[in-house]
Amino acid sequence: MESSVYAELVPAYIANLRIYQSGKSIAEVQRTYGVQEVVKLASNENPWGASPRAMEAVRAHLQEVHRYPDQAAIDLRSALAHRYHLKNENIIVGNGSEGIMALIARAFLHDDDEALTAHGTFTGFPILCHSRGITPTCVPLRDYCFDLEAIAERITPRTKLIYLCNPNNPTGTFFSRRAFDRFMENVPARVLVLLDEAYFEFACKLADYPDSMDYRHDNVITLRTFSKAYGLAGLRIGYGFGHPELIASLWKVKLPFEPGLLSQVAGVAALEDEDFLSHTLEQNQQGLDLYTRELTRLGVQWVPSAANFIAIETPPGWNAQQLFTALLRRGVIIRPLEQSGLPGNLRISIGKPEENKTCLSCLEEVLKLGPEAA
Ligand SMILES: Cc1ncc(COP(=O)(O)O)c(C=O)c1O
């Protein structure tokens, strides 16, 4: 393509950015592969839909959408403050947890700051660093887990921000309380730790899971979301907890009316929807149990998961793209993990029981056929 005069307007670090690739859509797979029935297990969404209480709240407030939402999102922040025993000034809400991650990059990262994370984690974070002209230092995972010791060793006087994801997307692994305690002892107070707990609800009952709310580290900002366990990905609501001074800086760079009016009321209602949450968690566990049993039977290596997805290793003789395409042809969308830095792995989001069975039986079929015939 010829470069236009506009190319000069774009800084090199923006021109070189790779756009975030979301999972393939159902419509796209229907069109491309001519299949009617499509099972989408690619984006870690809630297969059980949205919290019914949240949907009811959205319906009840539809007639108000000509008004701007409450800029301070007081109801939603108060509900979160009540739930997590915090003050409102500890809380920011935004357009998904990734929206808040963007605020963190915008508010804190500049010039020759360094950012640190793992190679093999959520791709949203490196993209945001690059958008600030900063190439993050990425430390390899160890056994598919964040290697906190190795990350701590890479801290330099220029390190400003460390991104940790617990449980980690896309591997589903989590680091323990002990590992986190030891890590925090080695992180200077001047370094910010961004703790992404997008899958918190799925892991929080595990004995060894370090729930960041049990700690009081002034340099930790926790991010959580309504997109996963509460099923509200399409409404874009996330929240962050942290020291009031850090949170106040984030408010300064936030667009005034995020999240939208319907999102705010949905968030409040979803928090009260215990039934929906426990159904989601119970079904997710059953789904995970099914995958671990069946994948073992099929001889596919899998990674123990504390989230609503499971990562697998590409079976010998296959590459990840071949397996991904063979499943797409049968109407099953999963996620190859090359973009996440794990070219030999794929990730399957846990679906409803019938979706999981379809995925597993298609997997069995293609593995029997082999990469050439599948
Ligand atoms: C680890 C992690 N963080 C953040 C996000 C973004 O979630 P949200 O919908 O809250 O922006 C995702 C979404 O997949 C994720 O996996």
The ligand as a Gaussian input file, in Angstrom:
#p B3LYP/6-31G(d) Opt

LIG

0 1
 C       -7.568000     -11.229000      32.030000
 C       -8.555000     -10.312000      31.410000
 N       -8.561000      -9.037000      31.771000
 C       -9.437000      -8.168000      31.261000
 C      -10.349000      -8.567000      30.319000
 C      -11.279000      -7.552000      29.765000
 O      -12.508000      -7.694000      30.339000
 P      -13.602000      -6.541000      30.306000
 O      -14.724000      -7.112000      29.511000
 O      -13.946000      -6.305000      31.721000
 O      -12.980000      -5.353000      29.667000
 C      -10.385000      -9.893000      29.890000
 C      -11.338000     -10.334000      28.877000
 O      -11.276000     -11.372000      28.319000
 C       -9.453000     -10.790000      30.456000
 O       -9.425000     -12.066000      30.107000

